[in-house]
Amino acid sequence: MQIGEVAARTELSLRTIRHYEETGLVIPSARSQGGFRLYTETDVTRLMVIRRMKPLGFTLDQMRDLLDATDRLDDDAGLTDDERDALIDRVRGYERDASEQVDRLRVQLARAEEFAATLATRLRQRPGTQP
């Protein structure tokens, strides 16, 4: 599929997808005869991983490291048991980091909702104001 369809499916801008290409996070699987970038489902899956990592504060290097680990685990060719275990440990580390960040975001969201509710309550208590 071409970059426009990928952008629509991933909800990423064309510019963002090109940036991820420039940084080596995702490389189009092919180019059309006209030079258009062509992507596969695997490429879309990679972009979705990146899109999910971004709001959790992961850096481009961390994204690259996780994608490398999962690529190597998915390929699995020629990995020793120790290499496989080390890759799994890397992925587990990212899972822990993601879970911790999700917990921090839940706390922030609860505080934000509490603040918004406090403001709404104050406004309802003042005569002549509408929430």
N, C-alpha and C positions, 0 to 999 in steps of 0.2 A: 504494500500500500504506500501511497505517497505521503509526504510530510503533513499535508493538510488534513487527511483522514486521521493520521496518528495524533495530531494536535486536538482534533475533535474528540477522539476516543479517550485521550489522557487528560484533557482539560488543561493542557500546557500550551503556551504560546509557541508560534514558529520560532521566535527569537530564542526562547528558553531551550527548545529542542536543539537548535543549532549550537547554542552555548554548550550544552551537554556533549554534543558531538566534538566541539573544539577542545573540550577538556578530557576527551577520551572515555567518558562514562558510557556512551552508547554510540555505536558506529553503524550507519545504515548498512544493511546486509548486501545491498547492491545499488547500482545506478542504472537508470533507464538509458536507452540509446540517446535520448535528448539530454542526459546528464542529471535528471531528477533523482533525488534520494528515494530509495525504496526500502521499506521496513517490513519485517516479519512480525508474527505474533510474539516471538521471543524478544524482539526489540521493544515492543509495546510493554511486555511484562517488565523488562528492565526499567523503562521509563516510569512505570507505576511504582516500582520499588523506590526509585529516586524521589518521585513526587510524595510518597508517604514518609520518607526520611526527612525531607526538607523542613516541614513544620516542627519536627522534633529537635531541630537544632544540629543535626549531623552535618559535618563539613563534607566538601567534595572529596577529600582524601579518605574520609571514613566511608563514604558511599562507594568509592572505588574499591576499597579494601573489602567491604562486605560483598560486593558484586563479584570480586575475584574469588573470594572464598566459596560463594555459592556456585559460581561457574565451575570451579574445580571439583566441588562435591557432586554436582550434576553430571560432569564428565566421568569422574571416578576412574578413568583409565590410568593404570599404573600407580595409583596411590598406595602407599604402604599403610598399614593399620595406624602407625604413629602419625603419619601425615593427615590421614582422615580424622583422627581424634583431635589433632591440633586445629584443623579447619572447623570442626564441629564446635570446639571450645571458642574459637573466634566468633562464630555465629551466635553462640549462646551469650557471649559478652555483649553483642549488639542487642540481643533480645532483652537482656537485663537493663541496658541503658535506655532502650525504648520504653520499657515498662516503668522505669523510674521517672522518665520525662512525662509519660502519660499521667502518672500520679501527681506530679507537680502541676501539670496543666489542669487537672481536675480541681485541685485546690484553688488555683487562680480563677477558674471558671466559677466555682462556688462563691468566692469572694466578690467577683464581679456581679453575679446574680444577686447576692446579698446587698451590695451597694445600690444596684438599680432598684431593688425592692424598697430600700430605705428612702431613696429619692421619691419614688412613686407614693409611698406612704406620706411623706412630708407634703407633697403637692395635694394629696386628697384632703389633708387636714387644714389647708388654707382655703378660706372662702374665696370663691370666684376663680379658682384655677381648675383646669381640666387635666386629667392624667394623660 
